[in-house]
Amino acid sequence: MADLSLLFGDDLSIGPTGDLAVAEAQDLTQQRVLRRLLTNPSDYVWHLSYGAGLGQFVGRPGVPDLVSGVIRTQMQLETQVVQSPAPSVVCNVSDDGTVMVSISYVDAVTGQTALLSFSI
């Protein structure tokens, strides 16, 4: 089933036919994962334990192990992510202190491996 395409922090976008863009399969799962990781715990009134709150780690030095653990825990809670094999999370700190995150997981809808990379 298609859902509106809405990346965390962005606006709705227009699709190729002029209608609202939709996200299906792997794109939808990626949007769900990003939303979970970037949402602060207790920000969703109806689901107070939802979210990893990765924004809290911005500017904090030496947190790659902590970030990695938080991401692994949240990935286990995401229904669109296959749990076996478990998602792989790699966090590295660059020279300027930026934490680079790379997540590899299997999409439960498509059965394909997906890679998600970002920095905090």
C-alpha positions in Angstrom: 0.0 0.0 0.0 1.3 3.4 -0.9 1.7 6.2 1.6 2.5 9.9 1.2 6.2 10.5 0.7 7.4 12.6 3.7 11.0 12.6 4.8 11.6 13.7 8.4 11.8 17.5 8.5 10.7 18.1 4.9 7.4 19.0 3.3 5.2 16.9 1.2 6.4 16.7 -2.4 4.8 16.6 -5.8 4.9 13.4 -7.8 5.6 13.1 -11.6 1.9 13.5 -12.4 1.4 16.6 -10.3 -0.3 14.8 -7.4 1.3 14.4 -4.0 4.2 12.0 -4.2 3.8 8.6 -2.7 6.4 6.3 -1.1 6.2 2.6 -1.5 8.2 -0.4 -0.3 11.8 0.4 0.5 11.4 4.2 0.4 8.5 4.0 2.9 10.6 1.8 5.3 13.5 4.2 5.1 11.1 7.1 6.0 9.8 5.1 9.0 13.3 4.3 10.2 14.5 7.9 9.9 11.3 9.1 11.7 11.9 6.6 14.6 15.6 7.5 14.9 15.1 11.3 14.8 12.0 11.6 16.9 12.6 12.5 20.6 11.1 10.1 23.1 7.8 11.4 24.5 7.2 13.7 21.4 4.4 11.5 20.2 1.6 12.1 22.7 -0.1 8.7 22.0 3.2 6.7 22.0 5.5 8.2 24.6 8.2 5.6 24.3 8.5 6.0 20.5 11.8 7.4 19.2 15.5 7.4 19.6 16.1 11.1 19.9 19.5 11.0 18.1 19.5 14.8 18.1 20.5 14.7 21.7 24.0 13.5 20.6 24.8 16.5 18.4 27.9 18.1 19.7 28.6 15.5 22.3 32.1 14.0 21.9 32.9 10.3 22.1 29.5 8.8 21.8 29.6 6.3 18.9 29.1 3.3 21.1 26.1 4.9 22.8 24.6 6.0 19.5 25.1 2.6 18.0 23.3 0.9 21.0 20.4 3.3 20.8 20.0 2.7 17.1 20.1 -1.1 17.5 17.5 -0.9 20.2 15.2 1.2 18.0 15.7 -0.9 14.9 14.5 -4.0 16.9 11.2 -2.1 17.5 10.6 -1.2 13.9 8.1 -3.6 12.3 9.2 -2.9 8.8 12.8 -4.1 9.5 13.6 -7.9 9.5 15.2 -9.0 12.8 17.1 -12.0 11.5 19.6 -11.2 10.2 19.9 -8.3 12.7 20.5 -4.8 11.4 24.1 -3.8 11.2 25.1 -0.4 12.7 28.5 1.2 12.3 29.3 4.5 13.9 32.6 6.3 13.3 33.8 9.7 14.6 35.5 12.0 12.0 38.3 14.4 12.8 35.9 17.3 13.4 33.9 15.2 15.9 31.0 14.4 13.6 29.5 10.9 14.2 29.0 9.1 10.9 26.3 6.4 11.0 25.8 3.6 8.6 22.9 1.2 9.0 22.4 -2.0 6.9 19.0 -3.8 7.3 16.7 -6.1 5.5 13.4 -4.5 4.5 10.5 -6.7 5.6 8.3 -5.6 2.7 10.7 -6.2 -0.2 13.1 -8.6 1.4 16.0 -6.5 0.0 19.0 -5.2 2.0 18.9 -1.4 2.4 21.7 0.9 3.5 21.0 4.2 5.3 23.9 6.6 6.1 23.8 10.0 7.8 25.8 12.1 10.2 25.0 13.6 13.6 
